[in-house]
Amino acid sequence: MSRTYVETEQDKIQTNVKEILKQAEELKEVFSRRADVIDSEGIFPYENFADLKKMNFLSLTIPKEFGGQGLNLLEYLQVQEILAQGDAPTALSLGWHLGVMLEAAENRHWQGSAFEKVSSLIVQERLLFNLAQTERATGSPSRGGTPGTIAKKEENGWRLNGIKAFTSMAEALDYSIITADLNHTGKKGFILVDHKREGVSVKETWDSISMRGTKSDDLVLEDVLVDEEDLLFVEDGRSATTRGWYLQVPAVYIGIAAAAKNYAIKFASEYSPSTLPGPIIEVPEVRRKIGKIELELFNARQVLYAVARKWVDQPEQRINMASELAAVKHIATNSANKVVDLAMKIVGARSLSASNPLQRHFRDVRAGLHNPPTDDAIVYSLADAVLSQEEHI
């Protein structure tokens, strides 16, 4: 293969990514005009997802061999940060769909031809997927624990019973990948569920004041029979701790922070009280706060994209990156909260107005602190990782 050919192929890839990022910027502007209504009415952003489907964004992380765009983790996170500046619930929801497919693309660990089948459904029919793991009794899967949802083997497949909490996009999903205890053995299976199957329903429980548009309601499975081949894989106890695509969480919250920064700067550039000769952006304290905002965003982005780059460039290291992934989430989500707080201090009491986007950013960005893994779990895991290393020195 000639060097010229290699460079040409790399140029094509870069051109494709640039075009996708340009499209993300266009979608961001459209989404931002709908964000207040989505939040105030607590509705799922169907219009936004219609636009995403129209622009083939549901297939961004599906390999090109199956008709997708083939984005890697680093490129996917860039898209997420941009879209979140327009509407965070839309970006976070899309991120779950794209992340599930990215993990499958990276690992090719689904049994049989399931990955090719699902990829085809997404590319050709624009169907929406999510991973449903959390349960009220066991909490987040990041803290361990066997699912309360039971998959019982029958002659014609698997019989499912259970309830999955906080299932983002529940009412709009075409398929879910649910976790279940296989035959009460303690083995965790990941099972594909078509929402058209009898016994699948959604119970409206999402009453959060943050990320209202994700519509993270309960997914109810009552005597749902799925095919034997719908068991995609059985977890080996290792992969759950090294899911690089979970970095979409910090990427989205950095996006929220960026939107808050942009609003605060625009406000400060235009607001000129009678007590000042010009706009408040000329006030030293306002400028100092803007500088602190930029420093927080710089640090968060550097950490996020450096770790994502390592994930892409050093796949052999992925199994050892659990602590790094967790640290990124801690740093980025806390920085994002600081940024929004500083932006609100620049704008002042107006930021608490129901018509002001900063109050929405404030509520949405708080959710990042509660997305698993939480701060306490991250700190303990980092300590365990360090102490474990010390024991082997």
ABEGO torsion letter per residue (X at the ends): XBAAAAAAAAAAAAAAAAAAAAAAAAAAAAAAAAAAAAAAAGBBBAAAAAAAAAAGAAAAABBAAAGBAGBBAAAAAAAAAAAAAABAAAAAAAAAAAAAAAAAAAAGABBEAAAAAAAAAAAAAGBBBBBBABBAAAEBAAAEEBBABBBBBBAAEBBBBEBBBGBBGAAABABBBBBBBBGGAGBBBBBBBBAABBGBBBBBABABABGAAAGBBBBBBBGBBBBAAABABBBAGAAAABBAAAAAAAAAAAAAAAAAAAAAAAAAAABBBAABABBAAABAAAAAAAAAAAAAAAAAAAAAAAAAAAAAABAAAAAAAAAAAAAAAAAAAAAAAAAAAAAAAAAEAAAABAABAAAAAAAAAAAAAABOBBAAAAAAAAAAAAAAAAAAX
